[in-house]
């Protein structure tokens, strides 16, 4: 694919040269795989699971894991036009030539994108049609707990935790390769591993006692967390150092699938996390970190962890975010700490407006707790709060919908008139009854019912100021409900919908139902059948996949919900006998693994360290980050794949490199301090350069030599610091106006001669007027005076000395006019020098 980079939109998605990437000798590894994500680069680069597996696999010298993402439709069209197949980012190896392709199934709406990925790779969509020449297609992720609609397309599914499973899978593949075993024998060998499901080995019509238990890592602390993370080019959706502080949640929300399939709770210790944080920040240079868990505020040592890490982060302008916060789970001192770094919007999830319905779903929070939490946010400077609600929950009435507005009004009013720009948002999502939950037997509301309720809420909310109603697209939840509780009969529906053009279904502007509904009709299937209530005695399509939680427990919770009875969190109360844990004489339903593992909650403290008296926050004195100690113009080369980085892409690359190099950046003043880094004239994308520069201010005195040396140790492939010129401490510095470019034409002799003739026509003319687009429209511009001088150095190469004093125009745009039938595949540009002459 890399030869097409000059033609691709957003080529930084396909470079594979980012800081932190791993490059191995392909001849030296036993198993070569791609970790694929069925969405765009910036989405996949935000997925923590891929980062974890990438480092685990590549730490083993026998295995090599690269990355692969789904290209946008425009890129796919260019690939097909040029007969190019999807390839890995790091080595540009066609995916079809690997031993395996691992695909993350994080949600049901990505299913057609999996087929899109296989199609672009030249791999048969159906597992039954693949031969010994094709890679094994292995899926993992939360959706694998019922991915029967994808069974026809997947060779292997990894159920549960992947840190240990992935190595066992690769070891098995390596052993089979060494023995010369074929595809069928590989699948048989893999089926014997914990947590591995081979869909072709299961007959849904004759299930018998077939069962696959999830794989589980019983203690996260010994598992190395990825510190050498790949730093994305461009802006990833979540572009920060993410630390998984705990896995699992036993709050017992009855709608929550993750709270079931990731049991038991396993916490990392504050010492482990603090060490990982410091090393991770040192090795990545990130300016933001996030503490991640299903319910971050329930981490038993959150205050202890925050106390250990906050001052270091604040001193280096590193912000801390805490997603997935539960109402009442954040102490005042922690909130005060966060407020000193940044106060963006806060998000709370009451899920239901009335206390009755919150008891039905076992949310475990009261209205007063939510109001107290909101008041604390306002007192610490927050001005906007988003409240998440679901509609269509079991037993819901219109009185429960009225309670949503009532709760939003109370939150607004508790802020008081002094909050000048307050905004309360109610984000509404239709309820989807998920597998492996107490509500897995319940019906899902129809589209008409959901739209009726949304219309009702719109009318109610329209009369209130400072309260905004937002909602998840009902069609998405409708489709999610069909596939989340679907069976293998939906496989042909996925394929037919894909063949009709259904891709990127989780994107608002791509979501279209007709392709799926038409396919279902052709297959004789009804959406209503999949959304209907299920009998508690009937076999469910996912019953052969064991999360370790018993049906008996789920039915008990379902019955308690209808009685509006609450169930306590077993972390801090009595065991609820869900079936997962093996302690106090209980037998885990994960019987195959319980023999070797200690399956039970692994907590730092037996009680949350925020429940007692928490000392007030006293921050150490912040260093002055605005000191100007030294100022340099740093010159660097930008060659190879880094030519495709725009100046916007380069800014975070350099800032993070300087943080890794321990170069103390000077920051601007104000609410959102920024490092004092400025760049020269932007180099056009796809153009290489031997002479780029940036001006950088540091807080201490440094020598030119140490700046260059320390930065070169932190540069991605293709960028090399050549020198650092000392500047005055003034921020305004002159910019060179003379730039030398080498233009080299590619192709056969006839084509090169034709383009050289077009270029000579320009160079030898007295004037060369073009239509130049400005903010006010098109204007005639004579671009010939921009050429100071030129010389032909080869039959296909010219060096031009440009003078931009009176007019600047991108050299690539000039060539597009001078040689109108050429593209960036037909020539290359290299900036040779910049001068003040």
C-alpha positions in Angstrom: 0.0 0.0 0.0 2.8 2.4 0.7 3.5 3.1 -2.9 0.0 4.7 -3.1 0.7 7.1 -0.2 1.0 10.2 -2.4 -2.6 9.6 -3.6 -4.3 8.7 -0.3 -6.3 11.1 1.8 -4.9 11.2 5.4 -1.8 9.2 4.4 -0.6 9.3 8.1 -3.1 6.5 8.8 -0.9 4.1 6.8 2.7 5.0 7.5 3.7 2.6 10.3 6.7 4.6 11.3 5.3 6.1 14.5 7.3 6.3 17.7 7.0 3.1 19.6 6.4 0.9 16.5 8.2 -2.5 16.3 10.1 -3.6 13.2 11.5 -7.1 13.1 13.3 -9.3 10.6 10.5 -11.3 9.0 12.8 -14.2 8.4 13.6 -14.5 12.1 10.1 -14.9 13.5 8.0 -18.1 13.8 4.5 -16.5 13.6 3.6 -13.3 11.9 0.2 -11.8 12.6 -1.7 -8.5 12.3 -3.8 -7.0 15.0 -6.6 -5.6 13.0 -9.3 -3.1 14.1 -12.4 -2.9 12.0 -12.6 0.9 11.9 -10.4 3.9 11.0 -6.9 4.4 12.3 -7.8 7.1 14.8 -10.5 4.9 16.3 -8.3 1.8 16.5 -5.3 3.7 17.9 -7.5 4.6 20.9 -8.3 1.0 21.7 -6.3 -0.1 24.8 -6.7 -3.9 24.1 -4.7 -3.6 20.9 -1.9 -1.7 22.7 -1.7 -4.4 25.3 -1.5 -7.3 22.9 0.9 -5.5 20.6 3.5 -5.2 23.4 2.9 -8.6 24.8 3.4 -10.3 21.4 6.3 -8.3 20.3 8.2 -8.8 23.6 8.5 -12.4 22.4 11.3 -12.8 19.9 9.5 -15.6 18.1 6.4 -13.6 17.3 5.7 -10.4 15.4 2.5 -8.4 15.6 1.8 -5.6 13.3 -1.3 -3.4 13.0 -4.0 -3.1 10.3 -7.0 -0.8 10.2 -9.9 -0.3 7.9 -9.3 2.4 5.3 -11.9 5.0 4.4 -14.0 4.5 1.3 -12.0 6.9 -0.8 -8.7 5.1 0.0 -10.4 1.7 -0.7 -11.4 3.0 -4.1 -7.8 4.1 -4.9 -6.6 0.7 -3.7 -9.0 -1.2 -6.0 -8.2 1.1 -8.9 -4.5 0.2 -8.5 -5.1 -3.5 -7.6 -3.5 -3.0 -4.2 -4.5 -5.2 -1.2 -4.7 -4.2 2.5 -1.3 -4.4 4.1 0.2 -4.1 7.6 1.4 -0.7 8.7 4.9 -1.6 9.9 6.3 -3.8 7.1 3.7 -3.2 4.3 3.1 -7.0 4.2 -0.2 -7.9 2.5 -2.6 -9.2 5.2 -3.4 -12.3 3.2 0.2 -13.4 3.4 0.3 -13.5 7.3 -0.2 -16.5 9.6 -3.2 -14.9 11.3 -5.3 -11.8 11.4 -6.6 -10.9 14.8 -9.7 -8.7 14.8 -11.2 -6.8 17.7 -14.9 -7.3 18.0 -15.8 -4.5 20.4 -19.5 -4.0 19.3 -22.0 -5.5 17.0 -22.2 -2.6 14.5 -18.7 -3.3 13.3 -19.6 -6.7 11.8 -19.9 -5.5 8.1 -16.5 -3.7 8.5 -14.9 -7.1 9.3 -16.1 -8.3 5.9 -14.9 -5.1 4.4 -11.4 -5.7 5.9 -11.3 -9.3 4.6 -12.5 -8.2 1.2 -9.8 -5.5 0.9 -7.2 -8.1 2.0 -8.2 -10.6 -0.8 -9.3 -13.2 1.8 -12.5 -15.2 1.2 -15.2 -13.9 3.5 -16.4 -17.3 4.7 -14.1 -19.5 6.8 -15.2 -22.6 4.8 -13.9 -21.1 1.6 -10.3 -20.5 2.9 -7.4 -22.7 2.0 -4.0 -23.4 3.4 -2.7 -20.3 1.8 -4.9 -18.0 3.8 -4.3 -16.7 7.4 -6.4 -17.8 10.3 -9.0 -15.2 11.2 -9.1 -14.8 14.9 -11.6 -12.5 16.8 -11.5 -11.3 20.3 -13.3 -8.7 22.4 -16.5 -8.3 24.4 -18.8 -9.0 21.4 -17.4 -12.6 21.2 -19.5 -13.6 24.1 -22.2 -13.8 21.4 -20.8 -13.5 18.0 -22.8 -16.3 16.4 -23.9 -13.9 13.6 -20.2 -13.8 12.6 -19.5 -17.6 13.0 -19.4 -18.2 9.3 -16.6 -15.7 8.8 -14.3 -16.4 11.7 -12.0 -19.3 12.2 -11.3 -18.7 15.9 -12.8 -16.7 18.7 -10.9 -15.8 21.8 -13.3 -15.6 24.8 -12.3 -13.5 27.8 -8.9 -12.0 28.8 -6.3 -12.1 26.1 -3.0 -11.4 27.7 -2.1 -15.0 28.3 -4.4 -16.5 25.6 -2.7 -14.7 22.8 0.7 -16.2 23.6 -0.8 -19.7 23.9 -2.5 -19.3 20.5 0.8 -18.2 18.8 2.8 -20.9 20.5 0.3 -23.5 19.1 0.4 -22.0 15.6 4.2 -22.0 15.7 4.2 -25.7 16.8 1.7 -26.7 14.1 3.8 -24.9 11.4 7.0 -26.6 12.6 5.2 -30.0 12.3 3.9 -29.1 8.9 0.2 -29.4 10.0 -2.6 -28.0 7.9 -5.5 -25.6 8.7 -7.8 -28.3 10.2 -5.1 -29.6 12.5 -4.3 -26.1 13.7 -8.0 -25.5 14.6 -8.1 -28.8 16.4 -5.0 -27.9 18.4 -6.3 -24.4 19.2 -9.7 -25.8 20.4 -7.9 -27.5 23.3 -6.8 -24.1 24.8 -8.7 -22.3 27.5 -11.0 -19.6 26.2 -10.7 -20.7 22.5 -13.9 -21.2 20.5 -13.8 -22.7 17.0 -17.2 -21.8 15.5 -17.0 -24.6 12.9 -16.8 -27.2 15.7 -20.2 -26.2 17.1 -23.5 -27.2 15.6 -26.3 -24.9 16.9 -28.9 -27.4 15.9 -27.3 -30.2 18.0 -25.5 -28.3 20.8 -25.3 -31.2 23.3 -23.1 -30.3 26.2 -20.6 -28.2 24.1 -19.3 -25.4 26.2 -16.4 -22.9 26.1 -15.2 -21.1 29.2 -13.8 -17.6 29.1 -10.1 -17.3 29.7 -9.2 -15.3 32.8 -6.2 -13.5 34.2 -6.7 -14.0 37.9 -4.2 -11.2 39.0 -3.3 -8.2 36.9 -0.3 -7.0 38.8 2.2 -9.5 37.4 1.0 -8.7 33.8 3.2 -6.1 32.3 1.2 -3.1 31.2 2.3 -1.5 27.9 4.7 1.4 28.6 6.2 1.6 25.1 3.0 2.5 23.4 2.8 3.5 19.7 2.2 7.2 19.5 -0.4 7.9 16.8 0.2 10.3 13.9 -2.6 12.8 13.7 -5.3 13.0 16.4 -6.6 9.7 17.8 -10.0 9.8 19.4 -8.4 9.1 22.8 -4.9 10.4 22.4 -3.4 9.9 25.9 -1.6 7.4 28.2 -4.4 5.2 29.4 -3.9 3.1 32.5 -6.2 0.3 33.3 -6.4 0.5 37.1 -8.9 -2.3 37.5 -10.8 -4.9 35.5 -14.3 -6.0 36.3 -17.2 -4.5 38.2 -19.6 -6.1 40.6 -21.9 -3.2 41.2 -24.5 -5.4 39.6 -26.3 -3.0 37.2 -28.8 -5.4 35.6 -28.5 -4.0 32.1 -24.7 -4.1 32.0 -23.0 -6.9 30.1 -19.5 -5.8 30.9 -20.3 -6.0 34.6 -21.0 -9.8 34.1 -18.4 -10.9 31.5 -15.4 -9.3 33.1 -16.0 -10.6 36.7 -14.3 -10.8 39.2 -12.9 -7.4 40.1 -9.1 -7.3 39.9 -7.3 -4.2 40.9 -3.8 -3.2 40.3 -1.9 -1.8 43.3 -1.1 1.9 43.6 2.6 1.1 43.6 2.3 -0.9 40.3 0.2 1.8 38.8 2.4 4.7 39.9 5.5 3.0 38.5 3.7 2.2 35.3 2.5 5.8 35.0 5.9 7.4 35.6 7.6 5.0 33.1 4.7 5.4 30.6 4.9 9.2 30.7 8.7 9.0 30.4 8.6 6.6 27.4 5.7 8.3 25.5 5.8 12.0 26.4 2.0 12.1 26.6 0.6 15.3 28.0 -2.6 13.6 29.4 -3.3 10.4 31.2 -6.5 8.6 32.0 -7.3 6.1 34.8 -9.6 3.5 33.2 -12.0 1.0 34.7 -15.6 0.0 34.2 -16.2 2.2 37.3 -13.1 4.2 38.0 -14.5 5.8 41.2 -15.0 2.3 42.7 -11.3 1.6 42.7 -10.6 1.0 46.4 -7.4 2.9 46.5 -8.3 5.9 44.2 -7.4 8.6 46.8 -4.1 6.9 47.5 -3.3 6.6 43.8 -4.2 10.2 43.1 -2.1 11.5 46.0 0.9 9.6 44.6 0.6 10.8 41.1 -1.1 14.2 41.1 1.8 16.5 42.0 4.1 15.0 39.4 1.5 15.4 36.7 0.5 18.9 37.6 4.2 20.0 37.7 4.7 18.8 34.1 1.3 20.1 32.7 0.0 16.6 32.4 -3.8 16.4 32.9 -5.5 13.5 34.5 -9.0 12.3 33.4 -11.2 9.9 35.2 -13.8 8.4 32.8 -16.6 6.1 33.9 -17.2 7.9 37.2 -20.1 6.7 39.3 -22.2 9.3 41.2 -20.9 9.6 44.8 -17.6 7.7 44.0 -15.4 10.8 43.9 -14.1 12.5 47.1 -14.1 16.3 47.4 -10.2 16.4 47.6 -9.9 14.4 44.3 -12.4 16.7 42.6 -10.5 19.7 43.9 -7.3 18.3 42.5 -8.8 17.7 39.1 -10.3 21.3 39.1 -6.8 22.8 39.5 -5.7 21.1 36.2 -8.8 21.5 34.0 -12.5 21.8 34.3 -14.1 20.4 31.1 -17.6 19.0 31.2 -18.5 16.3 33.7 -20.6 13.2 32.9 -22.8 11.3 35.3 -24.9 8.3 34.6 -28.1 8.0 36.7 -29.5 5.8 33.8 -33.1 6.3 35.0 -34.9 9.4 36.2 -37.0 7.9 39.0 -35.7 6.1 42.1 -38.1 3.3 41.4 -36.6 2.5 38.0 -33.1 2.9 39.3 -33.9 0.3 41.9 -35.2 -2.0 39.1 -31.9 -1.8 37.3 -29.9 -2.0 40.6 -28.1 1.3 39.9 -27.4 1.8 43.5 -27.5 5.6 43.7 -30.1 8.0 45.2 -31.3 11.3 43.9 -29.7 13.1 46.8 -26.4 11.5 46.1 -26.6 12.7 42.5 -27.6 16.2 43.6 -24.7 16.3 46.2 -22.3 15.2 43.5 -23.5 17.9 41.1 -23.3 20.6 43.7 -19.7 19.6 44.4 -19.0 19.9 40.7 -20.4 23.4 40.5 -18.6 24.5 43.7 -15.3 23.4 42.1 -15.9 25.4 38.9 -17.6 23.0 36.5 -20.3 24.7 34.4 -21.6 21.8 32.3 -22.9 18.4 33.3 -24.1 15.6 31.0 -26.5 13.1 32.5 -26.9 9.7 30.8 -30.3 8.0 30.7 -31.7 4.9 29.0 -35.3 4.7 27.7 -37.2 1.4 27.1 -36.0 -0.2 30.3 -38.1 -3.0 31.7 -41.2 -1.8 33.6 -40.7 1.8 32.4 -43.7 4.2 32.4 -44.2 7.7 31.1 -43.9 8.8 34.8 -40.4 7.5 34.6 -39.8 9.7 31.5 -41.2 12.7 33.4 -38.7 12.0 36.1 -35.8 12.4 33.6 -36.7 16.0 33.1 -37.4 16.5 36.8 -34.0 15.3 37.7 -32.3 17.5 35.1 -34.2 20.6 36.4 -33.1 19.8 40.0 -29.4 19.5 38.9 -29.7 22.8 37.0 -31.3 24.6 40.0 -28.8 23.3 42.5 -26.0 25.1 40.6 -27.7 28.4 41.4 -27.7 31.7 39.4 -23.9 32.3 39.9 -23.0 29.6 37.3 -23.2 32.0 34.4 -22.8 29.6 31.4 -24.3 26.5 32.8 -25.4 23.7 30.5 -27.2 20.6 31.6 -27.4 17.9 28.9 -29.6 14.8 29.0 -28.2 12.1 26.7 -30.7 9.5 25.9 -30.0 6.0 24.6 -32.5 3.2 23.9 -32.1 0.1 26.1 -30.7 -3.0 24.5 -31.1 -6.3 26.4 -27.7 -7.8 26.2 -26.6 -11.5 26.5 -25.2 -12.7 29.8 -27.3 -10.1 31.8 -30.3 -10.5 34.0 -32.3 -8.7 31.3 -31.2 -11.0 28.4 -34.8 -12.5 28.3 -36.6 -9.1 28.0 -38.1 -7.6 24.9 -36.5 -4.6 23.2 -38.8 -1.6 22.5 -39.7 -1.2 18.8 -38.5 1.8 16.8 -42.0 3.3 16.9 -42.1 3.0 20.7 -38.7 4.6 21.1 -39.5 7.4 18.6 -42.8 8.1 20.5 -40.9 8.4 23.8 -38.3 10.7 22.2 -41.0 12.9 20.8 -42.6 13.0 24.3 -39.3 14.1 25.8 -38.6 16.7 23.1 -41.9 18.4 23.8 -41.2 18.3 27.6 -37.7 19.6 27.4 -38.4 22.4 24.9 -39.9 24.6 27.6 -36.8 24.7 29.8 -33.7 26.9 29.5 -30.2 25.7 30.0 -31.2 22.1 29.6 -30.5 20.3 26.3 -31.8 17.0 25.1 -29.5 14.7 23.1 -30.1 11.1 22.0 -28.5 8.1 20.4 -29.8 7.3 17.0 -32.6 4.8 17.6 -31.9 2.9 14.3 -28.4 2.0 15.7 -29.9 0.6 18.9 -32.5 -1.3 16.9 -29.8 -3.0 14.8 -27.5 -3.6 17.8 -30.4 -5.4 19.5 -30.9 -7.7 16.6 -27.3 -8.7 16.3 -26.4 -8.7 20.0 -29.0 -11.5 20.7 -28.7 -13.0 17.2 -27.9 -16.5 15.9 -26.1 -18.0 12.9 -29.0 -17.4 10.7 -27.9 -13.7 10.7 -24.6 -14.6 9.0 -26.1 -14.3 5.4 -27.7 -11.0 6.5 -24.3 -9.6 7.5 -22.9 -10.6 4.1 -25.8 -9.4 2.0 -25.9 -6.1 3.9 -22.1 -5.6 3.2 -22.6 -6.5 -0.5 -25.3 -3.8 -0.6 -22.7 -1.2 0.7 -23.4 -1.3 4.5 -20.1 -0.3 6.1 -19.1 2.0 9.0 -22.5 1.3 10.5 -21.5 2.7 13.8 -21.0 6.2 12.2 -24.1 8.5 12.2 -23.5 9.5 8.6 -23.1 5.9 7.4 -25.8 4.2 9.3 -28.5 2.8 7.0 -31.1 0.2 8.0 -32.7 -0.7 4.6 -29.7 -2.9 3.5 -30.1 -5.0 6.6 -33.9 -5.1 6.6 -33.9 -6.1 2.9 -31.3 -8.9 3.6 -33.4 -10.2 6.6 -36.5 -10.3 4.4 -34.7 -12.3 1.7 -33.5 -14.8 4.4 -37.1 -15.1 5.7 -36.1 -13.5 9.1 -38.1 -10.9 11.1 -36.4 -8.2 13.2 -39.3 -8.5 15.7 -38.5 -12.1 16.4 -35.0 -11.1 17.5 -36.2 -8.2 19.6 -39.0 -10.2 21.3 -38.9 -11.5 24.8 -37.3 -14.9 25.3 -38.7 -17.7 27.4 -36.5 -18.3 30.4 -36.5 -22.1 29.7 -35.5 -21.8 26.0 -31.9 -22.4 24.9 -30.2 -19.1 23.9 -27.8 -18.7 21.0 -24.9 -17.9 23.4 -25.6 -20.6 26.1 -22.5 -22.5 25.0 -20.2 -19.5 25.9 -19.6 -19.4 29.6 -18.7 -16.1 31.3 -18.6 -18.0 34.7 -21.9 -16.4 35.8 -24.7 -18.9 36.2 -28.1 -18.6 34.7 -29.5 -19.2 38.2 -27.9 -16.0 39.4 -29.1 -14.0 36.4 -32.7 -15.3 36.9 -32.5 -14.4 40.6 -31.4 -10.9 39.7 -34.2 -10.7 37.1 -36.8 -11.6 39.7 -35.3 -9.2 42.2 -35.6 -6.4 39.6 -39.3 -6.8 39.2 -39.6 -6.7 43.0 -37.5 -3.5 42.9 -35.0 -5.1 45.3 -31.4 -4.0 45.4 -28.4 -6.3 45.4 -25.2 -5.2 47.2 -21.8 -5.0 45.6 -20.0 -8.2 46.6 -16.7 -6.4 46.8 -17.8 -4.7 50.0 -20.7 -7.0 51.1 -21.6 -10.7 51.1 -20.9 -12.9 48.1 -23.9 -13.2 45.9 -22.9 -16.6 44.5 -22.9 -15.6 40.9 -20.7 -18.6 40.0 -17.4 -17.0 39.0 -15.3 -17.1 42.1 -13.6 -20.0 43.8 -13.2 -19.2 47.5 -14.9 -19.9 50.8 -15.7 -23.4 49.7 -17.5 -22.4 46.5 -16.7 -24.0 43.1 -16.2 -21.7 40.2 -18.1 -22.5 37.0 -14.8 -21.8 35.2 -13.9 -25.3 36.4 -11.2 -25.9 33.8 -9.2 -22.9 35.0 -10.0 -22.8 38.6 -7.6 -25.7 39.2 -4.7 -23.5 38.3 -6.0 -20.0 39.1 -7.1 -18.2 42.2 -10.4 -16.8 40.9 -11.8 -14.2 43.4 -11.8 -10.4 43.8 -8.3 -9.0 44.1 -8.7 -5.7 46.0 -6.2 -3.2 47.3 -8.3 -2.4 50.3 -11.3 -4.1 51.8 -13.1 -0.7 52.0 -12.7 2.3 49.6 -10.1 4.7 50.9 -12.6 7.6 50.2 -15.2 6.3 52.6 -13.4 7.5 55.7 -12.2 11.0 56.5 -10.0 12.2 53.6 -7.4 14.9 54.4 -7.8 18.2 52.5 -5.8 18.7 49.4 -2.5 20.5 49.8 -0.6 20.8 46.5 3.1 21.3 46.4 4.1 24.6 45.0 4.1 24.5 41.3 7.3 25.4 39.4 7.2 28.4 37.2 6.7 26.9 33.7 7.0 30.3 32.0 10.7 30.9 32.6 12.7 31.6 29.4 16.2 30.1 29.9 17.3 29.4 26.3 15.9 29.7 22.8 16.9 27.6 19.7 16.2 27.2 16.1 16.4 23.5 15.6 17.0 22.2 12.1 15.9 18.7 11.0 15.3 16.5 8.0 11.9 15.0 7.1 12.3 12.1 4.8 10.7 8.7 4.0 7.2 8.2 5.4 7.5 11.3 7.7 7.1 13.4 4.5 3.4 12.7 4.8 3.1 14.4 8.2 1.5 17.8 8.1 2.7 20.6 10.3 -0.3 20.0 12.5 0.7 16.4 12.9 4.3 17.4 13.8 3.4 19.6 16.7 2.5 16.7 19.1 5.3 14.5 17.7 7.9 17.1 18.8 6.3 18.1 22.1 6.2 14.5 23.2 9.7 13.8 22.0 10.9 16.8 24.1 9.1 15.4 27.1 10.8 12.0 26.6 14.1 13.8 26.2 13.7 15.6 29.5 14.0 19.0 27.8 12.2 21.5 30.0 9.8 23.3 27.7 8.7 26.8 28.5 4.9 27.2 28.5 2.6 30.1 27.8 0.5 31.7 30.5 -3.2 31.4 30.9 -5.8 28.8 31.6 -4.5 26.4 29.0 -0.7 26.7 28.9 0.9 25.7 25.6 4.6 24.9 24.9 6.5 27.8 23.2 7.2 26.0 19.9 6.8 27.7 16.5 7.5 26.3 13.1 8.6 27.7 9.8 6.6 27.8 6.6 4.5 24.6 6.3 6.0 22.0 4.0 3.5 20.5 1.6 2.4 16.9 2.5 4.3 14.2 0.6 7.3 16.5 0.1 10.6 15.5 1.7 13.1 18.0 3.2 16.7 18.2 4.3 16.2 21.6 5.9 13.2 22.1 8.1 13.3 24.1 11.4 11.3 25.0 14.5 11.9 27.6 17.2 11.8 26.2 20.8 12.0 27.9 24.2 13.3 26.1 27.2 13.2 26.9 30.9 16.9 26.3 31.5 20.2 27.0 29.8 21.1 24.2 27.4 23.8 23.7 24.8 23.1 23.2 21.1 24.9 19.9 21.2 22.8 18.4 24.0 19.5 19.5 22.5 20.4 17.8 19.2 21.7 14.6 20.8 18.8 14.2 23.2 16.2 14.8 20.6 17.7 12.4 18.1 17.2 9.6 20.5 13.5 10.3 20.5 12.6 10.8 16.9 10.4 8.6 14.8 11.9 7.0 11.7 12.6 9.6 9.0 13.3 12.7 11.2 16.8 13.6 12.1 18.0 16.7 14.0 21.0 18.3 12.2 21.8 21.4 14.3 20.5 23.9 16.8 21.2 27.6 16.3 21.1 29.8 19.5 18.5 32.6 19.3 17.8 35.6 21.5 15.0 35.2 24.1 12.6 37.2 21.9 9.7 35.1 20.5 9.8 37.0 17.2 12.5 35.7 14.9 13.1 36.2 11.1 12.1 33.5 8.6 14.1 32.5 5.5 12.6 33.5 2.2 14.9 31.6 -0.2 14.2 27.8 -0.5 15.8 25.3 -2.9 13.9 22.3 -4.2 14.9 19.3 -6.3 12.2 18.0 -8.6 12.7 14.5 -9.9 10.3 13.0 -12.5 9.5 9.2 -12.5 8.2 6.9 -15.2 9.2 5.9 -18.7 11.4 8.1 -20.9 8.6 9.5 -23.0 6.5 10.5 -20.0 9.6 12.1 -18.2 10.5 14.0 -21.4 7.0 15.4 -21.7 6.9 16.6 -18.1 10.4 18.1 -18.4 9.2 20.0 -21.5 6.3 21.4 -19.5 8.5 22.5 -16.7 11.0 24.1 -19.1 8.2 26.0 -20.7 7.5 27.5 -17.3 11.1 28.1 -16.4 12.0 29.7 -19.7 9.0 32.0 -19.8 9.0 35.7 -19.0 5.7 35.4 -17.1 3.4 32.5 -16.2 -0.1 33.6 -15.0 -2.3 31.1 -13.2 -5.7 31.3 -11.5 -4.8 31.5 -7.8 -7.6 30.8 -5.3 -7.8 33.2 -2.4 -10.4 33.8 0.4 -12.1 36.3 -2.0 -12.2 34.0 -5.0 -9.8 33.4 -7.9 -7.2 35.9 -8.9 -4.6 36.0 -11.7 -1.1 35.5 -10.3 2.2 35.6 -12.2 4.2 32.8 -10.5 7.3 33.1 -12.7 9.0 35.7 -10.4 9.1 33.2 -7.6 11.9 31.4 -9.4 15.2 33.1 -8.6 17.3 30.6 -10.6 17.3 27.0 -11.7 19.6 24.2 -13.1 19.0 20.9 -14.8 21.2 18.3 -13.1 19.9 15.2 -14.8 17.5 14.3 -17.7 14.7 13.9 -15.1 15.9 16.3 -12.4 15.8 20.1 -11.9 16.9 22.2 -8.9 14.9 25.4 -8.5 15.8 28.3 -6.2 12.5 29.9 -5.1 12.2 33.4 -3.6 9.0 33.7 -1.6 9.5 37.4 -0.6 6.5 38.7 -2.5 4.4 35.6 -3.2 4.3 32.1 -1.7 2.6 29.2 -3.5 2.9 25.5 -2.6 5.4 23.9 -5.0 3.0 20.9 -5.4 0.2 23.3 -6.4 2.5 25.0 -8.9 3.5 21.6 -10.4 -0.2 20.6 -10.6 -0.7 23.7 -12.9 2.6 23.4 -14.8 2.3 19.6 -15.4 -1.5 19.2 -15.3 -1.7 15.5 -16.1 0.8 14.4 -13.4 0.2 13.2 -9.9 2.6 12.8 -6.9 3.2 9.3 -8.2 4.9 10.9 -11.3 7.4 13.0 -9.4 9.1 13.6 -6.1 10.0 16.8 -4.4 12.8 17.4 -1.9 13.6 20.7 -0.2 17.4 21.0 -0.1 17.9 24.3 1.8 16.5 27.5 3.3 18.4 30.8 3.3 18.1 34.4 4.2 19.8 35.7 1.1 
